[in-house]
Amino acid sequence: MKLVESILTKNPCYTAGRKITVKGLMLHSVGCPQPSAQVFVKNWNKASYDRACVHGFIDGKGDFL
């Protein structure tokens, strides 16, 4: 398994500076045939993206981002 660290430094959840205590892990389908988690990282790493706070992604290849 290959681990890739990609911190969404432009996302409002990151820039707010609050600490989030992770209490569990939930895996779910995003509802679209997206083979690469990197697409979500790229699209959600924007100051204007305020619809989700993300702890991590797992893509179809089993890579963790």
PyMOL Python script that loads the backbone (N, CA, C, O; Angstrom):
from pymol import cmd

cmd.read_pdbstr("""\
ATOM      1  N   MET A   1       0.846  -1.170   0.000  1.00  0.00           N
ATOM      2  CA  MET A   1       0.000   0.000   0.000  1.00  0.00           C
ATOM      3  C   MET A   1       0.895   1.237   0.000  1.00  0.00           C
ATOM      4  O   MET A   1       1.870   1.314   0.748  1.00  0.00           O
ATOM      5  N   LYS A   2       0.554   2.190  -0.839  1.00  0.00           N
ATOM      6  CA  LYS A   2       1.305   3.440  -0.935  1.00  0.00           C
ATOM      7  C   LYS A   2       0.531   4.542  -0.216  1.00  0.00           C
ATOM      8  O   LYS A   2      -0.639   4.773  -0.520  1.00  0.00           O
ATOM      9  N   LEU A   3       1.165   5.218   0.724  1.00  0.00           N
ATOM     10  CA  LEU A   3       0.543   6.336   1.437  1.00  0.00           C
ATOM     11  C   LEU A   3       1.041   7.646   0.846  1.00  0.00           C
ATOM     12  O   LEU A   3       2.243   7.836   0.660  1.00  0.00           O
ATOM     13  N   VAL A   4       0.120   8.539   0.554  1.00  0.00           N
ATOM     14  CA  VAL A   4       0.451   9.846  -0.002  1.00  0.00           C
ATOM     15  C   VAL A   4      -0.170  10.909   0.899  1.00  0.00           C
ATOM     16  O   VAL A   4      -1.380  10.904   1.126  1.00  0.00           O
ATOM     17  N   GLU A   5       0.649  11.814   1.409  1.00  0.00           N
ATOM     18  CA  GLU A   5       0.125  12.883   2.254  1.00  0.00           C
ATOM     19  C   GLU A   5      -0.134  14.112   1.402  1.00  0.00           C
ATOM     20  O   GLU A   5       0.771  14.635   0.753  1.00  0.00           O
ATOM     21  N   SER A   6      -1.375  14.565   1.409  1.00  0.00           N
ATOM     22  CA  SER A   6      -1.784  15.770   0.685  1.00  0.00           C
ATOM     23  C   SER A   6      -2.656  16.580   1.631  1.00  0.00           C
ATOM     24  O   SER A   6      -3.825  16.248   1.823  1.00  0.00           O
ATOM     25  N   ILE A   7      -2.120  17.615   2.214  1.00  0.00           N
ATOM     26  CA  ILE A   7      -2.858  18.426   3.175  1.00  0.00           C
ATOM     27  C   ILE A   7      -3.589  19.537   2.429  1.00  0.00           C
ATOM     28  O   ILE A   7      -2.989  20.275   1.648  1.00  0.00           O
ATOM     29  N   LEU A   8      -4.891  19.644   2.681  1.00  0.00           N
ATOM     30  CA  LEU A   8      -5.720  20.637   1.996  1.00  0.00           C
ATOM     31  C   LEU A   8      -5.570  21.990   2.691  1.00  0.00           C
ATOM     32  O   LEU A   8      -6.472  22.425   3.408  1.00  0.00           O
ATOM     33  N   THR A   9      -4.452  22.643   2.484  1.00  0.00           N
ATOM     34  CA  THR A   9      -4.108  23.873   3.204  1.00  0.00           C
ATOM     35  C   THR A   9      -4.966  25.079   2.822  1.00  0.00           C
ATOM     36  O   THR A   9      -4.979  26.075   3.546  1.00  0.00           O
ATOM     37  N   LYS A  10      -5.676  25.007   1.708  1.00  0.00           N
ATOM     38  CA  LYS A  10      -6.522  26.128   1.280  1.00  0.00           C
ATOM     39  C   LYS A  10      -7.979  25.939   1.690  1.00  0.00           C
ATOM     40  O   LYS A  10      -8.760  26.888   1.621  1.00  0.00           O
ATOM     41  N   ASN A  11      -8.362  24.733   2.115  1.00  0.00           N
ATOM     42  CA  ASN A  11      -9.732  24.432   2.501  1.00  0.00           C
ATOM     43  C   ASN A  11     -10.078  25.173   3.789  1.00  0.00           C
ATOM     44  O   ASN A  11      -9.256  25.215   4.705  1.00  0.00           O
ATOM     45  N   PRO A  12     -11.277  25.759   3.884  1.00  0.00           N
ATOM     46  CA  PRO A  12     -11.667  26.509   5.089  1.00  0.00           C
ATOM     47  C   PRO A  12     -11.564  25.715   6.391  1.00  0.00           C
ATOM     48  O   PRO A  12     -11.302  26.298   7.443  1.00  0.00           O
ATOM     49  N   CYS A  13     -11.761  24.423   6.342  1.00  0.00           N
ATOM     50  CA  CYS A  13     -11.624  23.610   7.565  1.00  0.00           C
ATOM     51  C   CYS A  13     -10.186  23.654   8.087  1.00  0.00           C
ATOM     52  O   CYS A  13      -9.965  23.633   9.298  1.00  0.00           O
ATOM     53  N   TYR A  14      -9.221  23.713   7.189  1.00  0.00           N
ATOM     54  CA  TYR A  14      -7.817  23.789   7.583  1.00  0.00           C
ATOM     55  C   TYR A  14      -7.456  25.205   8.030  1.00  0.00           C
ATOM     56  O   TYR A  14      -6.792  25.388   9.050  1.00  0.00           O
ATOM     57  N   THR A  15      -7.892  26.193   7.272  1.00  0.00           N
ATOM     58  CA  THR A  15      -7.502  27.571   7.573  1.00  0.00           C
ATOM     59  C   THR A  15      -8.184  28.114   8.828  1.00  0.00           C
ATOM     60  O   THR A  15      -7.733  29.111   9.392  1.00  0.00           O
ATOM     61  N   ALA A  16      -9.267  27.468   9.272  1.00  0.00           N
ATOM     62  CA  ALA A  16      -9.942  27.904  10.502  1.00  0.00           C
ATOM     63  C   ALA A  16      -9.062  27.673  11.726  1.00  0.00           C
ATOM     64  O   ALA A  16      -9.245  28.322  12.756  1.00  0.00           O
ATOM     65  N   GLY A  17      -8.113  26.755  11.618  1.00  0.00           N
ATOM     66  CA  GLY A  17      -7.166  26.524  12.705  1.00  0.00           C
ATOM     67  C   GLY A  17      -7.704  25.725  13.875  1.00  0.00           C
ATOM     68  O   GLY A  17      -7.037  25.613  14.904  1.00  0.00           O
ATOM     69  N   ARG A  18      -8.893  25.170  13.738  1.00  0.00           N
ATOM     70  CA  ARG A  18      -9.457  24.350  14.817  1.00  0.00           C
ATOM     71  C   ARG A  18      -8.881  22.948  14.756  1.00  0.00           C
ATOM     72  O   ARG A  18      -8.593  22.433  13.676  1.00  0.00           O
ATOM     73  N   LYS A  19      -8.716  22.336  15.916  1.00  0.00           N
ATOM     74  CA  LYS A  19      -8.278  20.958  15.975  1.00  0.00           C
ATOM     75  C   LYS A  19      -9.487  20.048  15.994  1.00  0.00           C
ATOM     76  O   LYS A  19     -10.443  20.300  16.728  1.00  0.00           O
ATOM     77  N   ILE A  20      -9.457  19.003  15.205  1.00  0.00           N
ATOM     78  CA  ILE A  20     -10.537  18.040  15.154  1.00  0.00           C
ATOM     79  C   ILE A  20     -10.050  16.745  15.789  1.00  0.00           C
ATOM     80  O   ILE A  20      -9.010  16.215  15.397  1.00  0.00           O
ATOM     81  N   THR A  21     -10.781  16.238  16.749  1.00  0.00           N
ATOM     82  CA  THR A  21     -10.440  14.961  17.366  1.00  0.00           C
ATOM     83  C   THR A  21     -11.173  13.861  16.607  1.00  0.00           C
ATOM     84  O   THR A  21     -12.401  13.775  16.644  1.00  0.00           O
ATOM     85  N   VAL A  22     -10.415  13.037  15.930  1.00  0.00           N
ATOM     86  CA  VAL A  22     -10.995  11.953  15.152  1.00  0.00           C
ATOM     87  C   VAL A  22     -11.337  10.814  16.105  1.00  0.00           C
ATOM     88  O   VAL A  22     -10.484  10.339  16.854  1.00  0.00           O
ATOM     89  N   LYS A  23     -12.596  10.384  16.066  1.00  0.00           N
ATOM     90  CA  LYS A  23     -13.058   9.329  16.968  1.00  0.00           C
ATOM     91  C   LYS A  23     -13.348   8.033  16.237  1.00  0.00           C
ATOM     92  O   LYS A  23     -13.657   7.023  16.869  1.00  0.00           O
ATOM     93  N   GLY A  24     -13.257   8.044  14.947  1.00  0.00           N
ATOM     94  CA  GLY A  24     -13.540   6.831  14.191  1.00  0.00           C
ATOM     95  C   GLY A  24     -13.277   7.060  12.716  1.00  0.00           C
ATOM     96  O   GLY A  24     -12.873   8.146  12.301  1.00  0.00           O
ATOM     97  N   LEU A  25     -13.508   6.039  11.944  1.00  0.00           N
ATOM     98  CA  LEU A  25     -13.278   6.098  10.506  1.00  0.00           C
ATOM     99  C   LEU A  25     -14.513   5.547   9.810  1.00  0.00           C
ATOM    100  O   LEU A  25     -14.984   4.459  10.139  1.00  0.00           O
ATOM    101  N   MET A  26     -15.031   6.293   8.859  1.00  0.00           N
ATOM    102  CA  MET A  26     -16.168   5.832   8.089  1.00  0.00           C
ATOM    103  C   MET A  26     -15.772   5.824   6.622  1.00  0.00           C
ATOM    104  O   MET A  26     -15.341   6.842   6.080  1.00  0.00           O
ATOM    105  N   LEU A  27     -15.916   4.688   5.992  1.00  0.00           N
ATOM    106  CA  LEU A  27     -15.649   4.564   4.568  1.00  0.00           C
ATOM    107  C   LEU A  27     -16.984   4.524   3.852  1.00  0.00           C
ATOM    108  O   LEU A  27     -17.888   3.787   4.245  1.00  0.00           O
ATOM    109  N   HIS A  28     -17.107   5.317   2.803  1.00  0.00           N
ATOM    110  CA  HIS A  28     -18.338   5.288   2.032  1.00  0.00           C
ATOM    111  C   HIS A  28     -18.057   5.659   0.594  1.00  0.00           C
ATOM    112  O   HIS A  28     -17.046   6.286   0.280  1.00  0.00           O
ATOM    113  N   SER A  29     -18.947   5.273  -0.249  1.00  0.00           N
ATOM    114  CA  SER A  29     -18.843   5.601  -1.656  1.00  0.00           C
ATOM    115  C   SER A  29     -19.245   7.053  -1.850  1.00  0.00           C
ATOM    116  O   SER A  29     -20.176   7.541  -1.209  1.00  0.00           O
ATOM    117  N   VAL A  30     -18.542   7.735  -2.733  1.00  0.00           N
ATOM    118  CA  VAL A  30     -18.881   9.126  -3.003  1.00  0.00           C
ATOM    119  C   VAL A  30     -19.983   9.240  -4.054  1.00  0.00           C
ATOM    120  O   VAL A  30     -20.408  10.342  -4.401  1.00  0.00           O
ATOM    121  N   GLY A  31     -20.433   8.111  -4.551  1.00  0.00           N
ATOM    122  CA  GLY A  31     -21.558   8.109  -5.480  1.00  0.00           C
ATOM    123  C   GLY A  31     -21.199   8.411  -6.918  1.00  0.00           C
ATOM    124  O   GLY A  31     -22.068   8.728  -7.730  1.00  0.00           O
ATOM    125  N   CYS A  32     -19.925   8.314  -7.234  1.00  0.00           N
ATOM    126  CA  CYS A  32     -19.532   8.522  -8.628  1.00  0.00           C
ATOM    127  C   CYS A  32     -18.359   7.602  -8.953  1.00  0.00           C
ATOM    128  O   CYS A  32     -17.598   7.238  -8.056  1.00  0.00           O
ATOM    129  N   PRO A  33     -18.202   7.224 -10.207  1.00  0.00           N
ATOM    130  CA  PRO A  33     -17.127   6.327 -10.600  1.00  0.00           C
ATOM    131  C   PRO A  33     -15.791   7.064 -10.728  1.00  0.00           C
ATOM    132  O   PRO A  33     -15.296   7.257 -11.838  1.00  0.00           O
ATOM    133  N   GLN A  34     -15.214   7.472  -9.615  1.00  0.00           N
ATOM    134  CA  GLN A  34     -13.969   8.237  -9.620  1.00  0.00           C
ATOM    135  C   GLN A  34     -12.818   7.323  -9.191  1.00  0.00           C
ATOM    136  O   GLN A  34     -12.756   6.925  -8.027  1.00  0.00           O
ATOM    137  N   PRO A  35     -11.913   6.986 -10.102  1.00  0.00           N
ATOM    138  CA  PRO A  35     -10.848   6.049  -9.770  1.00  0.00           C
ATOM    139  C   PRO A  35      -9.673   6.669  -9.011  1.00  0.00           C
ATOM    140  O   PRO A  35      -8.792   5.938  -8.558  1.00  0.00           O
ATOM    141  N   SER A  36      -9.635   7.984  -8.862  1.00  0.00           N
ATOM    142  CA  SER A  36      -8.472   8.623  -8.244  1.00  0.00           C
ATOM    143  C   SER A  36      -8.877   9.595  -7.139  1.00  0.00           C
ATOM    144  O   SER A  36      -9.618  10.549  -7.381  1.00  0.00           O
ATOM    145  N   ALA A  37      -8.389   9.345  -5.932  1.00  0.00           N
ATOM    146  CA  ALA A  37      -8.649  10.256  -4.816  1.00  0.00           C
ATOM    147  C   ALA A  37      -7.999  11.616  -5.053  1.00  0.00           C
ATOM    148  O   ALA A  37      -8.452  12.619  -4.501  1.00  0.00           O
ATOM    149  N   GLN A  38      -6.960  11.664  -5.853  1.00  0.00           N
ATOM    150  CA  GLN A  38      -6.260  12.914  -6.125  1.00  0.00           C
ATOM    151  C   GLN A  38      -7.178  13.949  -6.767  1.00  0.00           C
ATOM    152  O   GLN A  38      -6.966  15.150  -6.596  1.00  0.00           O
ATOM    153  N   VAL A  39      -8.193  13.502  -7.501  1.00  0.00           N
ATOM    154  CA  VAL A  39      -9.164  14.423  -8.110  1.00  0.00           C
ATOM    155  C   VAL A  39      -9.916  15.180  -7.017  1.00  0.00           C
ATOM    156  O   VAL A  39     -10.134  16.386  -7.131  1.00  0.00           O
ATOM    157  N   PHE A  40     -10.315  14.466  -5.949  1.00  0.00           N
ATOM    158  CA  PHE A  40     -11.007  15.119  -4.840  1.00  0.00           C
ATOM    159  C   PHE A  40     -10.071  16.071  -4.108  1.00  0.00           C
ATOM    160  O   PHE A  40     -10.475  17.172  -3.736  1.00  0.00           O
ATOM    161  N   VAL A  41      -8.838  15.660  -3.900  1.00  0.00           N
ATOM    162  CA  VAL A  41      -7.866  16.525  -3.229  1.00  0.00           C
ATOM    163  C   VAL A  41      -7.720  17.831  -4.004  1.00  0.00           C
ATOM    164  O   VAL A  41      -7.739  18.913  -3.416  1.00  0.00           O
ATOM    165  N   LYS A  42      -7.575  17.729  -5.301  1.00  0.00           N
ATOM    166  CA  LYS A  42      -7.396  18.924  -6.138  1.00  0.00           C
ATOM    167  C   LYS A  42      -8.631  19.837  -6.100  1.00  0.00           C
ATOM    168  O   LYS A  42      -8.507  21.056  -5.984  1.00  0.00           O
ATOM    169  N   ASN A  43      -9.821  19.232  -6.199  1.00  0.00           N
ATOM    170  CA  ASN A  43     -11.044  20.031  -6.243  1.00  0.00           C
ATOM    171  C   ASN A  43     -11.439  20.614  -4.894  1.00  0.00           C
ATOM    172  O   ASN A  43     -12.065  21.673  -4.847  1.00  0.00           O
ATOM    173  N   TRP A  44     -11.091  19.953  -3.798  1.00  0.00           N
ATOM    174  CA  TRP A  44     -11.513  20.405  -2.470  1.00  0.00           C
ATOM    175  C   TRP A  44     -10.475  21.288  -1.799  1.00  0.00           C
ATOM    176  O   TRP A  44     -10.754  21.854  -0.742  1.00  0.00           O
ATOM    177  N   ASN A  45      -9.295  21.423  -2.370  1.00  0.00           N
ATOM    178  CA  ASN A  45      -8.256  22.268  -1.788  1.00  0.00           C
ATOM    179  C   ASN A  45      -8.380  23.695  -2.323  1.00  0.00           C
ATOM    180  O   ASN A  45      -7.463  24.227  -2.948  1.00  0.00           O
ATOM    181  N   LYS A  46      -9.530  24.291  -2.060  1.00  0.00           N
ATOM    182  CA  LYS A  46      -9.818  25.664  -2.507  1.00  0.00           C
ATOM    183  C   LYS A  46     -10.471  26.425  -1.359  1.00  0.00           C
ATOM    184  O   LYS A  46     -11.243  25.850  -0.591  1.00  0.00           O
ATOM    185  N   ALA A  47     -10.171  27.692  -1.243  1.00  0.00           N
ATOM    186  CA  ALA A  47     -10.778  28.525  -0.197  1.00  0.00           C
ATOM    187  C   ALA A  47     -12.291  28.587  -0.357  1.00  0.00           C
ATOM    188  O   ALA A  47     -13.007  28.775   0.626  1.00  0.00           O
ATOM    189  N   SER A  48     -12.780  28.434  -1.562  1.00  0.00           N
ATOM    190  CA  SER A  48     -14.215  28.524  -1.822  1.00  0.00           C
ATOM    191  C   SER A  48     -14.961  27.220  -1.512  1.00  0.00           C
ATOM    192  O   SER A  48     -16.192  27.206  -1.507  1.00  0.00           O
ATOM    193  N   TYR A  49     -14.238  26.135  -1.256  1.00  0.00           N
ATOM    194  CA  TYR A  49     -14.906  24.842  -1.003  1.00  0.00           C
ATOM    195  C   TYR A  49     -15.203  24.715   0.487  1.00  0.00           C
ATOM    196  O   TYR A  49     -14.332  24.342   1.273  1.00  0.00           O
ATOM    197  N   ASP A  50     -16.437  25.027   0.865  1.00  0.00           N
ATOM    198  CA  ASP A  50     -16.810  25.001   2.282  1.00  0.00           C
ATOM    199  C   ASP A  50     -17.902  23.979   2.576  1.00  0.00           C
ATOM    200  O   ASP A  50     -18.638  24.117   3.553  1.00  0.00           O
ATOM    201  N   ARG A  51     -18.007  22.967   1.743  1.00  0.00           N
ATOM    202  CA  ARG A  51     -19.070  21.975   1.910  1.00  0.00           C
ATOM    203  C   ARG A  51     -18.635  20.714   2.628  1.00  0.00           C
ATOM    204  O   ARG A  51     -19.482  19.874   2.932  1.00  0.00           O
ATOM    205  N   ALA A  52     -17.342  20.541   2.916  1.00  0.00           N
ATOM    206  CA  ALA A  52     -16.898  19.313   3.567  1.00  0.00           C
ATOM    207  C   ALA A  52     -15.568  19.522   4.288  1.00  0.00           C
ATOM    208  O   ALA A  52     -14.710  20.286   3.847  1.00  0.00           O
ATOM    209  N   CYS A  53     -15.428  18.825   5.400  1.00  0.00           N
ATOM    210  CA  CYS A  53     -14.155  18.739   6.118  1.00  0.00           C
ATOM    211  C   CYS A  53     -13.691  17.292   5.994  1.00  0.00           C
ATOM    212  O   CYS A  53     -14.444  16.370   6.308  1.00  0.00           O
ATOM    213  N   VAL A  54     -12.493  17.094   5.551  1.00  0.00           N
ATOM    214  CA  VAL A  54     -12.021  15.756   5.210  1.00  0.00           C
ATOM    215  C   VAL A  54     -10.836  15.355   6.073  1.00  0.00           C
ATOM    216  O   VAL A  54      -9.927  16.149   6.315  1.00  0.00           O
ATOM    217  N   HIS A  55     -10.862  14.107   6.535  1.00  0.00           N
ATOM    218  CA  HIS A  55      -9.714  13.554   7.252  1.00  0.00           C
ATOM    219  C   HIS A  55      -8.835  12.737   6.324  1.00  0.00           C
ATOM    220  O   HIS A  55      -7.623  12.663   6.526  1.00  0.00           O
ATOM    221  N   GLY A  56      -9.425  12.125   5.315  1.00  0.00           N
ATOM    222  CA  GLY A  56      -8.643  11.321   4.389  1.00  0.00           C
ATOM    223  C   GLY A  56      -9.491  10.717   3.287  1.00  0.00           C
ATOM    224  O   GLY A  56     -10.719  10.682   3.371  1.00  0.00           O
ATOM    225  N   PHE A  57      -8.818  10.245   2.259  1.00  0.00           N
ATOM    226  CA  PHE A  57      -9.449   9.580   1.129  1.00  0.00           C
ATOM    227  C   PHE A  57      -8.752   8.244   0.915  1.00  0.00           C
ATOM    228  O   PHE A  57      -7.570   8.096   1.224  1.00  0.00           O
ATOM    229  N   ILE A  58      -9.473   7.292   0.394  1.00  0.00           N
ATOM    230  CA  ILE A  58      -8.888   6.042  -0.073  1.00  0.00           C
ATOM    231  C   ILE A  58      -9.358   5.884  -1.503  1.00  0.00           C
ATOM    232  O   ILE A  58     -10.559   5.933  -1.772  1.00  0.00           O
ATOM    233  N   ASP A  59      -8.434   5.695  -2.418  1.00  0.00           N
ATOM    234  CA  ASP A  59      -8.881   5.569  -3.804  1.00  0.00           C
ATOM    235  C   ASP A  59      -9.006   4.105  -4.202  1.00  0.00           C
ATOM    236  O   ASP A  59      -8.737   3.207  -3.405  1.00  0.00           O
ATOM    237  N   GLY A  60      -9.419   3.877  -5.446  1.00  0.00           N
ATOM    238  CA  GLY A  60      -9.672   2.523  -5.940  1.00  0.00           C
ATOM    239  C   GLY A  60      -8.462   1.617  -5.941  1.00  0.00           C
ATOM    240  O   GLY A  60      -8.605   0.395  -5.988  1.00  0.00           O
ATOM    241  N   LYS A  61      -7.273   2.192  -5.889  1.00  0.00           N
ATOM    242  CA  LYS A  61      -6.061   1.399  -5.864  1.00  0.00           C
ATOM    243  C   LYS A  61      -5.619   1.066  -4.448  1.00  0.00           C
ATOM    244  O   LYS A  61      -4.619   0.376  -4.249  1.00  0.00           O
ATOM    245  N   GLY A  62      -6.371   1.560  -3.457  1.00  0.00           N
ATOM    246  CA  GLY A  62      -6.009   1.300  -2.070  1.00  0.00           C
ATOM    247  C   GLY A  62      -5.010   2.300  -1.512  1.00  0.00           C
ATOM    248  O   GLY A  62      -4.511   2.115  -0.401  1.00  0.00           O
ATOM    249  N   ASP A  63      -4.708   3.359  -2.263  1.00  0.00           N
ATOM    250  CA  ASP A  63      -3.785   4.386  -1.768  1.00  0.00           C
ATOM    251  C   ASP A  63      -4.511   5.301  -0.793  1.00  0.00           C
ATOM    252  O   ASP A  63      -5.667   5.657  -1.025  1.00  0.00           O
ATOM    253  N   PHE A  64      -3.868   5.676   0.267  1.00  0.00           N
ATOM    254  CA  PHE A  64      -4.440   6.587   1.247  1.00  0.00           C
ATOM    255  C   PHE A  64      -3.917   7.989   0.967  1.00  0.00           C
ATOM    256  O   PHE A  64      -2.720   8.181   0.751  1.00  0.00           O
ATOM    257  N   LEU A  65      -4.808   8.958   0.972  1.00  0.00           N
ATOM    258  CA  LEU A  65      -4.415  10.367   0.816  1.00  0.00           C
ATOM    259  C   LEU A  65      -4.915  11.130   2.001  1.00  0.00           C
ATOM    260  O   LEU A  65      -4.703  12.340   2.090  1.00  0.00           O
TER     261      LEU A  65
END
""", "prot")
cmd.dss("prot")
cmd.show_as("cartoon", "prot")
cmd.util.cbc("prot")
cmd.orient("prot")
